[in-house]
Amino acid sequence: MQGQDWVERAGELFEAAMFGGDTSALDRSDDVLDAVEAPLSMARGKILHVRFLNDREENREEVVLFERAAELYKRLGDASGEADALFWVGCWHQVVKGDGVTGRPYFERSYALARSVGDRMTMSYAIRHLGFADKDAGDFDQAHERLTESVTLRREIGFRPGEAAGLVALAYLAAETGDPTAAFHHLDEAQSVAENCGAKAVSGWIEQARTLIRS
């Protein structure tokens, strides 16, 4: 429901309940407002996450927003939305707090829900971060399998910036497991993809990765 539509609809339902005695309008109002609040909470949470990546200043409101979105999407029966929100809750634990162990079950639930409704974008995010958790736990084979799946999913849906970012992750993993040749191959491929889709930020990550892997 867009723009003024939800405002008008909520107003109509309020009047129906307040003046018309239609108590069923209260539940319908919840649905209307939840459908607005859920994506708004997600959007605000994602902006806070990017701010954290830029300045490394933690804001707990980020996870509160994602948890609220997950609750609302679950209430609405929106599995794709819930999967996305759960991923971001896990991301807050793993990336902001540095606690991949706490983040893992959120990624697992996110992946399962997204897979159940064919949401390959969210699957690609959840499996990517499960790969990071595996790498941190020293399970490099599982990490490689999951990071590769993430790249494959992103190729399938044409998410080119995400594909390039996924190749950077594979490059770091290859370097960490003693295969610099494969690492630079991944980075070369990532650079080509990033340049073709104008992902300037990812190009910066690629150059940083080259420097770190050479050192």
BALOBA-1460 file (C-alpha; in Angstrom, 3 decimals):
// residues 215
<rec num="1" residu="m" x="0.000" y="0.000" z="0.000"/>
<rec num="2" residu="q" x="1.599" y="3.236" z="-1.159"/>
<rec num="3" residu="g" x="1.713" y="6.822" z="0.058"/>
<rec num="4" residu="q" x="-1.603" y="8.312" z="1.011"/>
<rec num="5" residu="d" x="-3.441" y="5.045" z="0.386"/>
<rec num="6" residu="w" x="-2.523" y="3.535" z="3.731"/>
<rec num="7" residu="v" x="-3.233" y="6.804" z="5.558"/>
<rec num="8" residu="e" x="-6.711" y="6.970" z="4.080"/>
<rec num="9" residu="r" x="-7.350" y="3.277" z="4.666"/>
<rec num="10" residu="a" x="-6.227" y="3.477" z="8.293"/>
<rec num="11" residu="g" x="-8.437" y="6.518" z="8.772"/>
<rec num="12" residu="e" x="-11.424" y="4.737" z="7.320"/>
<rec num="13" residu="l" x="-10.880" y="1.740" z="9.575"/>
<rec num="14" residu="f" x="-10.465" y="3.979" z="12.617"/>
<rec num="15" residu="e" x="-13.793" y="5.651" z="11.889"/>
<rec num="16" residu="a" x="-15.440" y="2.298" z="11.277"/>
<rec num="17" residu="a" x="-14.284" y="1.084" z="14.686"/>
<rec num="18" residu="m" x="-14.693" y="4.353" z="16.598"/>
<rec num="19" residu="f" x="-18.009" y="5.531" z="15.242"/>
<rec num="20" residu="g" x="-19.447" y="2.580" z="13.376"/>
<rec num="21" residu="g" x="-18.905" y="0.011" z="16.118"/>
<rec num="22" residu="d" x="-17.097" y="-2.365" z="13.743"/>
<rec num="23" residu="t" x="-14.599" y="-4.004" z="16.089"/>
<rec num="24" residu="s" x="-13.256" y="-6.210" z="13.272"/>
<rec num="25" residu="a" x="-11.819" y="-3.017" z="11.779"/>
<rec num="26" residu="l" x="-9.254" y="-2.964" z="14.581"/>
<rec num="27" residu="d" x="-7.573" y="-6.157" z="13.347"/>
<rec num="28" residu="r" x="-7.728" y="-4.921" z="9.775"/>
<rec num="29" residu="s" x="-6.061" y="-1.700" z="10.907"/>
<rec num="30" residu="d" x="-3.239" y="-3.716" z="12.431"/>
<rec num="31" residu="d" x="-2.661" y="-5.453" z="9.101"/>
<rec num="32" residu="v" x="-2.599" y="-2.159" z="7.212"/>
<rec num="33" residu="l" x="-0.189" y="-0.521" z="9.644"/>
<rec num="34" residu="d" x="2.031" y="-3.596" z="10.014"/>
<rec num="35" residu="a" x="2.415" y="-3.718" z="6.231"/>
<rec num="36" residu="v" x="3.755" y="-0.147" z="6.361"/>
<rec num="37" residu="e" x="5.855" y="-0.420" z="9.515"/>
<rec num="38" residu="a" x="7.679" y="-3.608" z="8.511"/>
<rec num="39" residu="p" x="9.416" y="-2.281" z="5.370"/>
<rec num="40" residu="l" x="9.989" y="1.080" z="7.039"/>
<rec num="41" residu="s" x="11.766" y="-0.650" z="9.935"/>
<rec num="42" residu="m" x="13.873" y="-2.607" z="7.452"/>
<rec num="43" residu="a" x="14.829" y="0.528" z="5.539"/>
<rec num="44" residu="r" x="15.823" y="2.415" z="8.671"/>
<rec num="45" residu="g" x="17.799" y="-0.566" z="9.977"/>
<rec num="46" residu="k" x="19.721" y="-0.944" z="6.705"/>
<rec num="47" residu="i" x="20.644" y="2.740" z="6.686"/>
<rec num="48" residu="l" x="21.962" y="2.400" z="10.234"/>
<rec num="49" residu="h" x="24.009" y="-0.631" z="9.146"/>
<rec num="50" residu="v" x="25.672" y="1.289" z="6.318"/>
<rec num="51" residu="r" x="26.401" y="4.119" z="8.746"/>
<rec num="52" residu="f" x="28.071" y="1.578" z="11.032"/>
<rec num="53" residu="l" x="30.196" y="0.304" z="8.131"/>
<rec num="54" residu="n" x="31.280" y="3.879" z="7.421"/>
<rec num="55" residu="d" x="32.035" y="5.102" z="10.941"/>
<rec num="56" residu="r" x="32.151" y="1.885" z="13.037"/>
<rec num="57" residu="e" x="29.914" y="3.439" z="15.671"/>
<rec num="58" residu="e" x="27.417" y="0.917" z="16.989"/>
<rec num="59" residu="n" x="23.767" y="1.915" z="17.278"/>
<rec num="60" residu="r" x="21.627" y="-0.702" z="19.003"/>
<rec num="61" residu="e" x="18.518" y="0.742" z="17.368"/>
<rec num="62" residu="e" x="19.648" y="-1.138" z="14.254"/>
<rec num="63" residu="v" x="18.925" y="-4.589" z="15.667"/>
<rec num="64" residu="v" x="15.757" y="-3.367" z="17.379"/>
<rec num="65" residu="l" x="14.425" y="-2.279" z="13.981"/>
<rec num="66" residu="f" x="15.310" y="-5.590" z="12.327"/>
<rec num="67" residu="e" x="13.775" y="-7.617" z="15.156"/>
<rec num="68" residu="r" x="10.606" y="-5.557" z="14.927"/>
<rec num="69" residu="a" x="10.459" y="-6.089" z="11.170"/>
<rec num="70" residu="a" x="10.876" y="-9.851" z="11.607"/>
<rec num="71" residu="e" x="8.011" y="-9.888" z="14.123"/>
<rec num="72" residu="l" x="5.739" y="-7.883" z="11.835"/>
<rec num="73" residu="y" x="6.501" y="-9.899" z="8.711"/>
<rec num="74" residu="k" x="5.845" y="-13.119" z="10.619"/>
<rec num="75" residu="r" x="2.486" y="-11.723" z="11.788"/>
<rec num="76" residu="l" x="1.658" y="-10.797" z="8.185"/>
<rec num="77" residu="g" x="2.613" y="-14.258" z="6.908"/>
<rec num="78" residu="d" x="5.307" y="-12.781" z="4.666"/>
<rec num="79" residu="a" x="8.030" y="-15.453" z="4.675"/>
<rec num="80" residu="s" x="10.297" y="-13.563" z="2.293"/>
<rec num="81" residu="g" x="10.156" y="-10.417" z="4.389"/>
<rec num="82" residu="e" x="10.716" y="-12.373" z="7.587"/>
<rec num="83" residu="a" x="13.702" y="-14.160" z="6.023"/>
<rec num="84" residu="d" x="15.243" y="-10.843" z="5.017"/>
<rec num="85" residu="a" x="14.727" y="-9.365" z="8.481"/>
<rec num="86" residu="l" x="16.176" y="-12.438" z="10.206"/>
<rec num="87" residu="f" x="19.243" y="-12.221" z="7.992"/>
<rec num="88" residu="w" x="19.833" y="-8.652" z="9.115"/>
<rec num="89" residu="v" x="19.404" y="-9.571" z="12.777"/>
<rec num="90" residu="g" x="22.111" y="-12.184" z="12.255"/>
<rec num="91" residu="c" x="24.250" y="-9.664" z="10.391"/>
<rec num="92" residu="w" x="24.053" y="-7.285" z="13.330"/>
<rec num="93" residu="h" x="25.359" y="-9.971" z="15.671"/>
<rec num="94" residu="q" x="28.074" y="-11.159" z="13.282"/>
<rec num="95" residu="v" x="29.272" y="-7.897" z="11.749"/>
<rec num="96" residu="v" x="28.489" y="-5.238" z="14.348"/>
<rec num="97" residu="k" x="29.075" y="-7.293" z="17.501"/>
<rec num="98" residu="g" x="31.643" y="-9.719" z="16.059"/>
<rec num="99" residu="d" x="29.606" y="-12.674" z="17.319"/>
<rec num="100" residu="g" x="29.137" y="-15.140" z="14.480"/>
<rec num="101" residu="v" x="28.018" y="-17.891" z="16.850"/>
<rec num="102" residu="t" x="24.951" y="-15.907" z="17.889"/>
<rec num="103" residu="g" x="24.346" y="-14.845" z="14.304"/>
<rec num="104" residu="r" x="24.431" y="-18.351" z="12.825"/>
<rec num="105" residu="p" x="20.903" y="-19.549" z="13.787"/>
<rec num="106" residu="y" x="19.415" y="-16.370" z="12.322"/>
<rec num="107" residu="f" x="21.201" y="-17.046" z="9.025"/>
<rec num="108" residu="e" x="20.069" y="-20.665" z="9.055"/>
<rec num="109" residu="r" x="16.435" y="-19.696" z="9.657"/>
<rec num="110" residu="s" x="16.674" y="-16.933" z="7.072"/>
<rec num="111" residu="y" x="18.055" y="-19.308" z="4.451"/>
<rec num="112" residu="a" x="15.414" y="-21.965" z="5.139"/>
<rec num="113" residu="l" x="12.544" y="-19.477" z="4.956"/>
<rec num="114" residu="a" x="13.886" y="-17.810" z="1.826"/>
<rec num="115" residu="r" x="14.397" y="-21.156" z="0.147"/>
<rec num="116" residu="s" x="10.826" y="-22.186" z="0.965"/>
<rec num="117" residu="v" x="9.507" y="-19.281" z="-1.111"/>
<rec num="118" residu="g" x="12.225" y="-19.181" z="-3.778"/>
<rec num="119" residu="d" x="13.758" y="-15.897" z="-2.588"/>
<rec num="120" residu="r" x="17.226" y="-16.353" z="-4.090"/>
<rec num="121" residu="m" x="18.416" y="-12.871" z="-3.182"/>
<rec num="122" residu="t" x="17.951" y="-13.443" z="0.545"/>
<rec num="123" residu="m" x="19.288" y="-16.988" z="0.187"/>
<rec num="124" residu="s" x="22.470" y="-15.534" z="-1.332"/>
<rec num="125" residu="y" x="22.950" y="-13.224" z="1.642"/>
<rec num="126" residu="a" x="22.198" y="-15.828" z="4.301"/>
<rec num="127" residu="i" x="24.412" y="-18.541" z="2.802"/>
<rec num="128" residu="r" x="27.235" y="-16.008" z="2.307"/>
<rec num="129" residu="h" x="27.263" y="-15.123" z="5.984"/>
<rec num="130" residu="l" x="26.982" y="-18.753" z="6.998"/>
<rec num="131" residu="g" x="30.143" y="-19.174" z="4.919"/>
<rec num="132" residu="f" x="31.825" y="-16.435" z="6.933"/>
<rec num="133" residu="a" x="30.787" y="-18.187" z="10.148"/>
<rec num="134" residu="d" x="32.239" y="-21.459" z="8.829"/>
<rec num="135" residu="k" x="35.511" y="-19.728" z="7.923"/>
<rec num="136" residu="d" x="35.771" y="-18.205" z="11.384"/>
<rec num="137" residu="a" x="35.161" y="-21.670" z="12.848"/>
<rec num="138" residu="g" x="37.959" y="-23.142" z="10.707"/>
<rec num="139" residu="d" x="35.674" y="-25.193" z="8.459"/>
<rec num="140" residu="f" x="37.177" y="-23.975" z="5.180"/>
<rec num="141" residu="d" x="35.611" y="-26.607" z="2.916"/>
<rec num="142" residu="q" x="32.112" y="-25.768" z="4.104"/>
<rec num="143" residu="a" x="32.918" y="-22.074" z="3.861"/>
<rec num="144" residu="h" x="34.036" y="-22.483" z="0.241"/>
<rec num="145" residu="e" x="30.892" y="-24.433" z="-0.625"/>
<rec num="146" residu="r" x="28.612" y="-21.809" z="0.868"/>
<rec num="147" residu="l" x="30.425" y="-18.782" z="-0.525"/>
<rec num="148" residu="t" x="30.377" y="-20.419" z="-3.960"/>
<rec num="149" residu="e" x="26.632" y="-21.047" z="-3.659"/>
<rec num="150" residu="s" x="26.117" y="-17.377" z="-2.830"/>
<rec num="151" residu="v" x="27.996" y="-16.281" z="-5.959"/>
<rec num="152" residu="t" x="26.044" y="-18.780" z="-8.087"/>
<rec num="153" residu="l" x="22.697" y="-17.522" z="-6.761"/>
<rec num="154" residu="r" x="23.678" y="-13.932" z="-7.458"/>
<rec num="155" residu="r" x="24.713" y="-14.771" z="-11.010"/>
<rec num="156" residu="e" x="21.402" y="-16.510" z="-11.582"/>
<rec num="157" residu="i" x="19.368" y="-13.457" z="-10.571"/>
<rec num="158" residu="g" x="21.671" y="-10.904" z="-12.206"/>
<rec num="159" residu="f" x="22.810" y="-9.301" z="-8.943"/>
<rec num="160" residu="r" x="26.133" y="-8.200" z="-10.396"/>
<rec num="161" residu="p" x="27.496" y="-6.025" z="-7.555"/>
<rec num="162" residu="g" x="26.735" y="-8.873" z="-5.140"/>
<rec num="163" residu="e" x="28.423" y="-11.352" z="-7.468"/>
<rec num="164" residu="a" x="31.580" y="-9.221" z="-7.459"/>
<rec num="165" residu="a" x="31.481" y="-8.940" z="-3.669"/>
<rec num="166" residu="g" x="31.082" y="-12.707" z="-3.425"/>
<rec num="167" residu="l" x="34.157" y="-13.261" z="-5.567"/>
<rec num="168" residu="v" x="36.140" y="-11.014" z="-3.230"/>
<rec num="169" residu="a" x="35.079" y="-13.229" z="-0.328"/>
<rec num="170" residu="l" x="36.235" y="-16.307" z="-2.244"/>
<rec num="171" residu="a" x="39.564" y="-14.578" z="-2.918"/>
<rec num="172" residu="y" x="40.168" y="-13.961" z="0.773"/>
<rec num="173" residu="l" x="39.284" y="-17.570" z="1.551"/>
<rec num="174" residu="a" x="41.653" y="-18.855" z="-1.138"/>
<rec num="175" residu="a" x="44.474" y="-16.695" z="0.228"/>
<rec num="176" residu="e" x="43.795" y="-17.840" z="3.777"/>
<rec num="177" residu="t" x="43.963" y="-21.487" z="2.691"/>
<rec num="178" residu="g" x="47.271" y="-21.027" z="0.872"/>
<rec num="179" residu="d" x="46.190" y="-20.590" z="-2.754"/>
<rec num="180" residu="p" x="47.158" y="-17.050" z="-3.849"/>
<rec num="181" residu="t" x="46.837" y="-17.965" z="-7.541"/>
<rec num="182" residu="a" x="43.153" y="-18.772" z="-7.091"/>
<rec num="183" residu="a" x="42.767" y="-15.670" z="-4.940"/>
<rec num="184" residu="f" x="44.021" y="-13.337" z="-7.667"/>
<rec num="185" residu="h" x="41.938" y="-15.167" z="-10.268"/>
<rec num="186" residu="h" x="38.827" y="-14.459" z="-8.195"/>
<rec num="187" residu="l" x="39.865" y="-10.822" z="-7.841"/>
<rec num="188" residu="d" x="40.427" y="-10.437" z="-11.577"/>
<rec num="189" residu="e" x="36.966" y="-11.838" z="-12.234"/>
<rec num="190" residu="a" x="35.482" y="-9.637" z="-9.530"/>
<rec num="191" residu="q" x="37.115" y="-6.567" z="-11.080"/>
<rec num="192" residu="s" x="35.618" y="-7.329" z="-14.473"/>
<rec num="193" residu="v" x="32.148" y="-7.779" z="-13.003"/>
<rec num="194" residu="a" x="32.423" y="-4.649" z="-10.831"/>
<rec num="195" residu="e" x="33.574" y="-2.488" z="-13.739"/>
<rec num="196" residu="n" x="30.786" y="-3.751" z="-15.981"/>
<rec num="197" residu="c" x="28.069" y="-2.895" z="-13.454"/>
<rec num="198" residu="g" x="29.593" y="0.302" z="-12.047"/>
<rec num="199" residu="a" x="30.099" y="-1.071" z="-8.521"/>
<rec num="200" residu="k" x="32.739" y="1.483" z="-7.505"/>
<rec num="201" residu="a" x="32.687" y="0.580" z="-3.831"/>
<rec num="202" residu="v" x="33.341" y="-3.078" z="-4.651"/>
<rec num="203" residu="s" x="36.235" y="-2.032" z="-6.902"/>
<rec num="204" residu="g" x="37.738" y="-0.376" z="-3.821"/>
<rec num="205" residu="w" x="37.331" y="-3.597" z="-1.859"/>
<rec num="206" residu="i" x="39.084" y="-5.479" z="-4.659"/>
<rec num="207" residu="e" x="42.116" y="-3.181" z="-4.615"/>
<rec num="208" residu="q" x="42.274" y="-3.448" z="-0.834"/>
<rec num="209" residu="a" x="42.138" y="-7.238" z="-1.113"/>
<rec num="210" residu="r" x="44.979" y="-7.261" z="-3.665"/>
<rec num="211" residu="t" x="47.141" y="-5.198" z="-1.313"/>
<rec num="212" residu="l" x="46.406" y="-7.361" z="1.719"/>
<rec num="213" residu="i" x="46.926" y="-10.647" z="-0.128"/>
<rec num="214" residu="r" x="50.243" y="-9.493" z="-1.612"/>
<rec num="215" residu="s" x="51.568" y="-8.404" z="1.787"/>
